[in-house]
Amino acid sequence: MKVISVFLPLLTVACVSAHGFVGTMTINGKPFSGNIPNGKKAPSVIRQISTSFPNKGANNPALTCGPNSSAGSLVADANPSDNVTFDWKGGDLGNWPHNTGPMLTYMASCGANATCDKFNITNAKWFKIQQIGRKANSAIWAQQDLMTGGKASAQIPPTLAAGNYLIRHEIIALHLATSLGGAEFYPSCAQLRVGGNQTGVPKASDLVSIPGAYKDADPGIFDPNVFNPSAKYVFPGPAIATLVNGTAVNGTVNGTAVNSTAGNGTATTSTMAGPCSGMMPAATQATHLNARRPHQASRIMRRMTFQGNVHY
């Protein structure tokens, strides 16, 4: 009897098709849980999305805060200089499945008169506070650490004026970006109330609409040289807001310098993961997945079996 060789490609297909979303946001050590895409909605500061699948096209309305995002019912308190981490999960509830492309963080004021759970996100004017690409002197992207339990991180600008803000963290996956329109956008937004007595606000020239800040042909989105480690990467969108500090600085990923700009961007590592997307323990994974929808892997296996592609 021959070994069934279908399982490795099947595992790859299942992991990639899962894609992902922000499962937890943490502010100075205080965690705020999000909701599973299209799942039962519980109170949260993170806007819920309808699917964890990728968003394509720079003019896609889903680029604002994710596909069909709906406001959370809670608002998180934060202060200038607070550290915010984003724990990205795969759609299978394992670890994030991709390793190529930048991570960027934006904020937008919701105005003085209403908290961000009441704000119309299509009116948001965003300013960039952080961006992170490859690790310094390395071909490895900081995003790759998320595949092994790492968490993306950014700092709220130290001089940011008090008020109501959305914070938007975004991963742009570039593993298919050698073709025009191949980039995958994964944005996630959360609702903040920033305290303190600072007075800093972004300049009008720092503000952008999303969608509107990117074009499909931008060098950092359509990138035929993305797998060439010696090619310089050009971040898409606006420059870091002058409110933050437009001078390039080095963030860290697990203590290693990375190519980033302002905002003290980091990625931190928790437990190591298994192959592909860093799956949960089998029993835990089964509990979560059985509560959701039919296994993609099962559908694929049945189809492959019917086509006579499983060999004995």
C-alpha positions in Angstrom: 0.0 0.0 0.0 1.4 3.4 -1.0 1.6 6.4 1.3 -1.3 8.8 0.6 0.6 11.9 -0.6 -2.4 14.1 -0.8 -2.3 15.3 2.8 0.6 17.8 2.6 -0.9 19.8 -0.3 -4.3 19.5 1.3 -3.0 21.0 4.5 -1.5 23.8 2.6 -4.8 24.5 0.8 -6.7 24.4 4.0 -4.4 26.8 5.8 -4.1 29.4 3.0 -7.9 29.4 2.4 -8.4 30.3 6.1 -6.7 33.7 5.9 -7.4 35.7 9.1 -8.6 38.5 11.4 -7.6 40.2 14.7 -8.7 38.0 17.5 -7.5 40.1 20.4 -6.2 43.7 20.8 -4.2 44.5 23.9 -3.6 48.0 25.4 -0.8 48.2 28.0 -1.5 44.6 29.0 -5.3 44.8 29.0 -6.8 42.4 26.4 -9.9 43.1 24.4 -11.4 40.1 22.6 -12.9 40.4 19.1 -15.6 38.3 17.5 -15.2 35.5 14.9 -16.1 36.8 11.5 -19.8 36.3 10.8 -20.1 34.6 14.2 -22.3 35.3 17.2 -21.6 38.9 18.2 -20.5 39.7 21.7 -19.7 43.1 23.2 -16.3 44.2 21.8 -14.2 47.2 21.0 -13.1 45.6 17.7 -15.3 46.0 14.7 -16.6 42.6 13.5 -16.2 41.5 9.9 -18.2 39.2 7.8 -15.4 36.9 6.5 -11.7 36.3 7.1 -11.1 35.9 3.4 -8.8 38.4 1.6 -9.9 41.8 0.2 -8.6 42.5 -3.3 -8.5 45.8 -5.2 -7.3 49.2 -3.8 -10.8 50.7 -4.3 -12.6 48.0 -2.4 -14.9 49.5 0.3 -13.7 46.6 2.6 -10.3 48.3 2.9 -11.8 50.8 5.4 -12.2 48.4 8.3 -12.7 45.0 6.7 -15.6 43.3 4.8 -19.0 44.5 6.0 -17.5 45.6 9.3 -20.0 46.5 12.0 -19.3 48.7 15.1 -18.5 47.1 18.4 -20.6 48.1 21.4 -17.6 49.0 23.6 -14.9 51.6 23.6 -11.4 51.0 25.0 -9.7 53.6 27.1 -6.1 54.5 26.1 -3.5 57.2 26.6 -0.7 58.8 24.5 2.4 56.5 24.4 0.3 53.4 25.2 1.5 50.2 23.5 -1.2 48.4 21.4 -0.8 44.9 20.2 -2.8 43.0 17.6 -3.1 39.2 17.8 -3.9 38.1 14.3 -5.5 34.7 13.9 -6.0 32.5 10.9 -9.6 31.9 9.8 -9.1 28.3 11.2 -8.4 30.0 14.6 -4.8 28.9 14.4 -1.9 31.3 13.7 -1.7 33.9 10.9 -0.9 32.0 7.6 1.1 34.5 5.5 4.7 35.8 5.7 5.3 38.4 2.9 4.3 42.0 3.0 4.1 45.1 5.3 2.0 45.9 8.4 0.7 49.4 8.8 -1.2 51.3 11.5 -3.5 54.2 11.1 -5.7 56.3 13.3 -8.7 58.5 12.6 -10.6 61.0 14.8 -14.3 60.2 15.3 -14.9 63.9 16.4 -15.6 65.4 19.7 -19.3 64.8 20.0 -19.7 61.1 19.7 -17.8 57.9 20.6 -16.5 55.8 17.7 -19.2 53.1 18.1 -21.6 55.7 16.7 -19.2 57.0 14.0 -19.8 56.5 10.2 -16.4 55.0 9.1 -16.9 56.1 5.5 -16.3 59.7 6.8 -13.0 58.8 8.5 -9.8 60.7 7.6 -6.9 58.5 8.5 -3.3 59.4 9.5 -0.5 56.8 9.5 1.3 56.3 12.8 3.5 53.3 12.0 4.6 50.9 9.2 6.9 47.9 9.3 8.4 45.8 6.5 11.4 43.5 6.4 13.7 43.0 9.3 16.9 45.0 9.1 19.6 43.4 6.9 17.3 40.5 6.2 15.0 39.1 3.6 12.5 38.1 6.2 9.4 40.2 6.7 8.3 41.1 10.2 4.9 39.7 9.3 6.4 36.2 9.3 6.6 36.2 13.1 2.8 36.2 13.3 2.9 32.7 11.8 4.6 31.4 15.0 2.4 33.2 17.5 3.9 36.7 17.2 1.8 39.8 17.8 2.0 43.0 15.8 2.5 46.2 17.9 2.3 50.0 17.6 2.4 52.9 19.9 -0.2 55.6 20.2 1.5 58.9 19.4 2.9 60.5 22.6 1.6 63.9 21.8 -1.9 62.9 20.5 -4.7 65.1 21.7 -7.4 63.5 23.9 -10.5 62.4 22.0 -12.3 59.6 20.3 -10.3 57.6 17.7 -10.4 54.6 15.5 -7.2 52.6 15.3 -6.7 50.6 12.2 -4.1 47.9 11.8 -3.5 46.4 8.4 -1.6 43.6 6.9 -0.9 43.7 3.1 0.0 40.2 2.0 2.1 40.3 -1.1 2.7 36.6 -1.9 0.7 37.1 -5.1 1.6 40.7 -5.7 3.9 39.9 -8.6 0.7 40.2 -10.6 -1.4 43.4 -10.8 -4.3 43.1 -8.4 -2.7 40.2 -6.6 -2.2 41.9 -3.2 -4.4 40.9 -0.4 -5.6 43.5 2.2 -6.5 42.6 5.7 -7.6 45.7 7.8 -9.0 45.6 11.3 -10.4 48.6 13.3 -11.0 49.2 17.0 -12.7 52.0 18.9 -10.6 54.0 21.4 -11.1 56.9 23.8 -7.7 58.6 24.3 -7.2 60.5 27.5 -4.4 62.7 28.8 -3.7 66.4 28.3 -1.7 66.4 25.0 -2.7 68.7 22.1 -1.2 67.1 19.0 -3.3 66.7 15.9 -2.4 65.6 12.4 -1.9 68.2 9.6 -4.5 68.3 6.9 -1.8 67.0 4.5 -1.4 63.9 6.6 -5.0 62.8 6.2 -6.3 60.3 3.7 -9.4 58.4 2.9 -9.4 54.6 2.8 -10.1 53.4 0.2 -8.5 56.2 -1.7 -5.0 56.2 -0.2 -3.8 53.3 -2.5 -3.7 52.4 -6.1 -3.4 48.9 -7.5 -0.3 49.9 -9.4 1.5 51.5 -6.4 5.0 50.1 -6.0 4.3 48.7 -2.6 1.1 46.9 -3.8 2.1 45.7 -7.3 5.6 44.5 -6.7 7.3 42.2 -9.2 10.4 42.2 -7.1 8.8 41.3 -3.8 10.8 38.1 -3.5 14.1 39.8 -4.3 15.7 40.5 -0.9 18.0 43.2 -2.4 15.1 45.2 -3.9 14.0 48.2 -1.9 10.4 48.1 -0.7 8.3 51.2 -1.0 5.5 51.5 1.5 2.1 52.4 0.1 -0.1 55.2 1.2 0.9 58.5 3.0 4.0 59.2 4.9 4.0 58.8 8.7 2.1 61.7 10.1 4.2 64.6 11.2 2.4 64.4 14.6 4.3 61.2 15.2 7.7 61.9 13.7 8.5 61.6 10.1 12.1 60.5 10.7 12.7 56.8 10.0 13.5 54.7 13.2 14.1 51.1 13.9 11.5 49.0 15.6 12.2 45.5 16.9 10.9 42.0 16.2 11.8 39.7 19.0 14.7 41.9 19.9 15.9 42.2 16.3 15.9 45.5 14.4 13.4 45.8 11.6 12.9 48.2 8.7 10.0 50.4 10.0 9.1 54.0 10.2 8.1 55.8 13.5 5.4 54.6 15.8 7.7 52.1 17.6 6.4 49.2 15.6 7.2 45.8 16.9 6.1 42.2 16.7 6.4 39.9 19.7 6.5 36.2 19.9 4.5 33.9 22.2 4.4 30.1 21.8 5.9 28.4 18.8 3.5 26.9 16.3 3.3 23.8 14.1 3.6 23.7 10.3 1.6 25.9 7.9 -0.3 28.4 10.1 0.6 27.2 13.5 -2.4 25.1 14.4 -4.0 24.9 17.8 -3.9 21.6 19.8 -6.1 19.2 18.0 -8.8 19.0 20.7 -9.1 22.8 21.0 -9.1 23.2 17.3 -11.8 20.6 16.9 -14.0 22.3 19.5 -13.8 25.7 17.7 -14.2 24.4 14.2 -17.1 22.1 14.9 -19.0 25.1 16.1 -18.5 26.9 12.8 -19.1 25.7 9.3 -18.2 22.5 7.4 -14.5 21.8 7.1 -13.0 23.2 3.9 -10.6 20.3 4.1 -13.4 17.8 4.1 -15.0 19.3 1.0 -11.6 19.3 -0.7 -11.0 15.7 0.3 -14.3 14.5 -1.0 -13.8 16.3 -4.3 -10.3 14.8 -4.7 -11.6 11.3 -3.8 -14.4 11.5 -6.4 -11.8 12.6 -9.0 -9.7 9.5 -8.2 -6.7 11.5 -6.9 -6.2 9.5 -3.7 -3.9 6.6 -4.5 -3.4 3.4 -2.5 
